[in-house]
Amino acid sequence: MFDPSLANTFQSYTIYHLIPVLVVFFFIFLIIFYKDKLRSWKHLTLFTYILAGLTLGQELSLNIYRIVLGQWEIATSLPLQLCGLGVLTSAYLLITKNEKVFQNVFFIMMIGATMAILTPAIEENLGFPHYRYFQFFFSHGMILINFTVLLFVYNFQKNMRYRLLLNNFIALVGIAAVMFLVNLVTGGNYLYLMGKPGEGTAFDLFGEWPWYVLNLLIFGIPIFFHLFYIPFFIRDFRRYRKQKALLSA
């Protein structure tokens, strides 16, 4: 499980990539399908605390792993990548149920975690059955699962509006500005502002550094945000048609 010879063995879109992706989306399906039962479950609060604990626990285990191997560095090991922030934010939201914060980071964190598991950039390309392989998919999967619980079980989706895309965009720009300063101080590459995470990721769609940062900001982020808003657009359109039918009846 900690065999260094497993470096450079992970390959995207093989069975070892598709199985964890399917497992994550299966759990998401179960949450959506059983959302009403979960909503009335007497142990729901405990359940969300357990999810938050598992999410934070895997982040702690990653730091312990790096410390033991002598690989912990301030430039690379702080949870300041987008998905590291997603881990902390989703755990915080499960505990606090802060809908305002949820609304302003939902699209950022969901897109980041989704793109990460669809186009993985695992450290040293460590494949199955290495610890980093499991930790990578578990951490990103938990972000998606946690936000799904908040969206459907706690019904935060009811107040999702189109204007929140702009809020998320502003929040992302603000986060990126802070991380750029952190990178300058630490010599790190948080949010991948100073270089791509590797080959075969979604960043490849937007050119080379530094142009991919600008292209993502102008084209990529707005496109991804709107794609993720489509389910809410369909919901709003159905509501509009229903209200129009009632008024004309």
Salt bridges, closest charged atoms under 4 A:
ASP36 OD1 - ARG39 NH1 3.16
GLU123 OE2 - ARG66 NH2 3.52
GLU123 OE1 - ARG132 NE 2.88
ASP204 OD1 - LYS196 NZ 3.26
GLU208 OE2 - LYS196 NZ 3.37
ASP236 OD1 - ARG235 NH2 2.80
